[in-house]
Each structure stands twice: as C-alpha cells, then as structure tokens.
Amino acid sequence: MVPQQTLNLTGQVALISGAGVGIGRAVAMALGKAGAFIGIHYYSSEASALSLLDEFAAQDIKAMLLPADLTNETEANAVVDSLVAKAGRLDILVNNSGGLVKRAKIEDCTLENWNKSLDINLTSAFLVTKRAIPHLRATGNGRIVNLLSLSVQTGGANGGGAYAAAKGGLMVFTHTLAKELAPQVRTNSVMPGTVETQHHEIHSTPEMMENYRKQTPLGRNTYAEEVASAVHFLASDMSSHINGALIDISGGRFLR
C-alpha cells in the first residue's frame, strides 16, 4: 500500500535547533504553518526567538522556547526532555544549529577554532539526536533533517576549512543514522548554497556575495525560505521513501 502523501504536519512535534534566526527561523515558520508544534531552540538570539514566538501566537501556532548550549550534554538533553514533557512526543528533529567560528586557513587555524567548529556544528547534533532517538522511534515514523553547507563540496573556501570539516562529518553522520534508525526513522540532509542571511552578513564581504551570485547559473543566491521548503518536504510524508539523501539547494552553483 502506498503511504499517505501529505505536507500536513498537524498533531506532530518538531524540534528545530538554532531556530531564532536565518534558516532555522524560516524552517520553524514553515513547519509551524504546516501544523506542527514547534520547539524553538536558541542559544544567543533570545530577542529574535521571542519575536518568533510572538509571530506564532498571532497565527495560533503552538510552540515553546528552548534556550540551551547544545554543546553541553546536560543542556542538550534538557531541550529534548522539556519539549517531550510539554508536547507529549517528538516526530521531527531538524539539526540546524551551528556556524562559522572564524575564517582561517588550516595552517593558521588554532586548536580552539577547530574544536569549537566541531562542537557547535557536529557534536551539538550528535548530543541532541542521541537524546531524541527513543522518542523519534516511538512514533514509528520519525524524521531527522540535517543542515549541511556547500562547503562540503568546496572544502571550505576563503578559510572555512574547519567549518567544512564539521559539516562533512554531519553528512557522514546523516548516512550513519539513515542505516541505524530505519525503518522507524528516516534521516536526510539539505545542502544550502550561499544563503542571504545574517551568517554571510558577518562572515562574507559584499564583493564575495556578488561573486557567489555570478557563479550561480540561476543568477542569485539562495533564500532561507527556499531551504525551509526542502526541509518541510523531507520532514513530511511526501518524502516517505527517501532516506540517507541529500538535496542541493544552490541554484546549480557547483554542477558535477
């Protein structure tokens, strides 16, 4: 029998790490509008997370705030436990939290930069996922979506090597989970290109952003909402037989 095919997430519960800003915020909004109860995790972006919670309240979307340092096992566990205690279940986990610590070529990269890059982009996903697995399995139809980066193809251009290595690890982690957790849980990933978010406002110059646009066949960089649409698809039953896959959302910038 063909499984139900729908984008509707009514009655389901989703945890989005790093949901206060950028791609995470767009993902939270997309899944919330689809009917899911949203766990809004944030670390430093409290004002933006509170603003998102207000937007949800205005649209009658159920949600809760989950502040935490996800590189700390106790705090990561508490995020999952608090959401399940409040909402009663966990169906969807989106590992979005992370970022570029500091641009540095490998020969100039400090151990502190390297370790922090791995911690915030990879270890955080490991800790949250580990705690979430029993709850995702219990639904019989759990879904995990991991946010990668185009840097896994480029090797981290312009001094982003430590970040790229961490995201590359997250890509392999996706494959591991896809094998270990199936059939009760499906695990996939999305690989955004250069997204017009605060991340690049901080770490990329206007000249770099313009060069990225010129390198893209579709003639522009990616919008966070376009990434969110792909995550929504993978988090829904529309992708019922997709497991261990990667969706490239870069406008064809690095066609192979």
C-alpha positions in Angstrom: 0.0 0.0 0.0 1.3 3.4 -0.9 1.9 5.5 2.2 -0.1 8.7 2.8 1.4 11.6 0.8 0.9 14.9 2.5 2.8 18.0 3.6 0.4 18.5 6.5 2.1 18.1 9.9 -0.9 18.6 12.2 -0.6 16.8 15.5 3.2 16.4 15.1 6.0 17.9 17.1 9.2 19.3 15.7 12.4 20.4 17.3 14.5 22.9 15.3 17.9 23.8 16.7 19.1 27.3 16.1 15.6 28.4 15.3 16.0 32.0 16.3 17.5 33.4 13.1 18.2 32.7 9.5 17.5 29.3 8.0 16.3 27.9 11.4 13.7 30.6 11.8 12.4 30.0 8.3 12.2 26.2 8.9 10.4 26.8 12.2 7.9 29.0 10.4 7.4 26.6 7.5 6.7 23.6 9.8 4.6 25.6 12.2 2.4 26.8 9.3 2.0 23.1 8.3 0.5 22.4 11.7 3.4 21.1 13.8 4.0 22.1 17.4 7.4 23.8 17.3 10.3 23.6 19.8 12.2 26.8 19.2 15.8 26.2 20.3 18.2 29.2 20.5 21.4 30.0 22.2 22.3 33.7 21.8 19.5 35.0 19.7 16.9 35.5 22.5 15.2 38.6 21.1 14.7 37.0 17.7 13.4 33.8 19.3 10.9 35.8 21.4 9.8 37.7 18.3 9.2 34.4 16.5 7.2 33.1 19.5 5.0 36.2 19.2 4.5 35.6 15.5 3.4 32.1 16.2 0.9 33.2 18.9 -0.6 35.7 16.4 -1.1 32.8 13.9 -2.3 30.3 16.5 0.8 28.1 16.0 1.7 26.2 19.2 5.4 26.5 20.2 7.8 26.8 23.1 11.2 28.4 23.7 14.1 26.1 24.5 17.3 28.1 25.3 20.4 26.0 25.6 24.1 25.5 24.8 23.8 22.3 22.7 27.5 21.5 23.1 26.7 20.8 26.8 25.3 17.3 27.2 23.1 18.2 30.2 21.6 21.2 28.4 21.1 19.3 25.1 19.3 16.5 27.0 17.1 19.1 28.8 16.0 20.6 25.4 14.6 17.2 24.2 13.2 16.3 27.6 11.4 19.6 28.1 9.8 19.5 24.6 8.5 16.0 25.1 7.3 16.8 28.6 5.3 19.7 27.2 4.1 18.4 23.8 4.0 14.7 24.6 6.0 13.4 21.7 8.7 14.1 19.1 8.3 13.4 15.4 10.8 15.7 13.7 14.3 16.8 14.5 16.0 19.5 12.4 19.7 19.8 13.3 20.3 23.4 12.1 22.4 24.9 14.9 26.0 25.9 14.1 28.0 28.4 12.1 31.4 29.6 11.0 33.6 30.4 14.0 36.4 32.3 12.2 37.8 32.2 8.8 41.4 30.8 8.9 43.4 28.6 6.6 44.3 25.2 8.2 47.9 26.3 8.8 46.7 29.3 10.7 43.7 27.6 12.4 44.0 27.4 16.2 43.0 24.3 18.1 40.4 26.4 19.8 38.8 27.4 16.5 39.0 23.8 15.2 37.4 22.3 18.4 34.7 24.9 18.6 33.8 24.4 14.9 33.3 20.7 15.5 31.4 21.3 18.8 28.8 23.7 17.5 28.3 22.1 14.1 28.7 18.4 14.8 28.8 17.5 18.4 25.7 19.5 19.2 23.8 17.5 16.5 25.1 14.2 18.0 24.0 15.1 21.5 20.5 16.2 20.6 20.0 13.4 18.2 21.1 10.8 20.7 18.6 12.0 23.2 15.8 12.3 20.6 16.2 8.8 19.1 13.9 6.9 21.5 11.1 9.4 21.0 11.5 9.5 17.3 11.5 5.7 17.1 8.4 5.6 19.3 6.3 7.3 16.7 7.2 4.7 14.1 7.7 7.5 11.6 10.3 9.8 12.9 12.3 12.1 10.7 15.6 13.8 11.1 16.9 16.5 8.7 20.5 17.8 9.0 21.6 21.1 7.6 24.9 20.9 5.7 26.8 23.5 3.8 28.0 23.9 0.2 31.5 23.9 1.9 31.4 20.1 1.9 31.9 20.4 -1.8 34.3 23.3 -1.9 36.5 22.2 1.1 35.7 25.5 2.8 36.9 28.2 0.5 38.2 31.5 1.9 39.4 30.0 5.2 36.3 27.9 6.1 38.1 24.6 6.4 37.3 23.8 10.0 33.6 24.6 9.3 33.6 22.5 6.2 35.2 19.5 8.1 32.5 19.7 10.7 29.7 19.8 8.1 31.4 17.0 6.2 31.2 15.0 9.4 27.5 15.8 9.7 27.0 14.5 6.2 28.5 11.1 7.2 26.5 11.2 10.4 23.4 11.5 8.2 24.3 8.3 6.4 25.0 6.5 9.6 21.7 7.4 11.1 19.8 6.5 7.9 21.1 3.0 8.2 20.9 2.6 12.0 17.5 4.1 12.6 15.5 2.8 9.6 12.7 1.9 9.2 11.2 3.7 12.2 13.2 6.9 11.5 14.2 8.4 8.2 17.3 10.7 8.1 18.2 13.1 5.3 20.1 16.3 4.7 19.9 19.5 2.8 22.9 21.4 1.4 22.2 25.1 1.0 24.3 27.2 -1.2 25.1 30.8 -0.2 22.0 31.9 1.7 21.1 35.6 2.1 21.2 35.5 5.9 23.0 37.1 8.9 25.7 34.4 8.6 27.1 35.9 5.5 26.5 39.5 6.6 29.0 38.7 9.3 31.5 36.4 7.5 31.3 37.4 3.8 32.1 40.7 2.2 29.7 42.3 -0.3 32.2 41.5 -3.0 32.2 37.9 -2.1 28.4 37.7 -2.1 28.3 39.3 -5.6 30.9 36.8 -6.8 28.8 33.9 -5.5 25.8 35.3 -7.4 27.8 35.4 -10.6 29.0 31.8 -10.1 25.4 30.6 -9.8 23.5 29.5 -13.1 20.2 30.8 -11.7 21.9 34.2 -11.2 21.3 34.8 -7.5 22.0 33.4 -4.0 19.5 31.3 -2.0 16.7 32.5 0.2 16.2 30.9 3.6 12.6 30.2 2.8 13.7 28.0 -0.2 15.8 25.9 2.2 12.9 25.7 4.6 10.6 24.3 1.8 13.1 21.5 1.2 13.3 20.7 4.9 9.5 20.7 5.1 9.3 18.2 2.2 11.8 15.9 3.9 10.0 16.3 7.3 6.7 15.3 5.7 5.2 12.1 4.3 5.7 13.4 0.8 9.2 12.0 1.1 8.1 8.7 2.6 10.7 6.6 0.7 13.6 9.0 0.9 16.3 8.0 3.4 20.0 9.0 3.5 19.6 11.5 0.7 21.0 15.0 0.2 19.1 17.9 -1.5 21.4 20.5 -3.1 19.8 24.0 -2.9 22.4 26.1 -4.5 20.9 27.1 -7.9 23.3 24.8 -9.6 26.4 26.6 -8.5 28.6 23.5 -8.4 27.2 21.2 -11.0 29.2 18.0 -11.4 
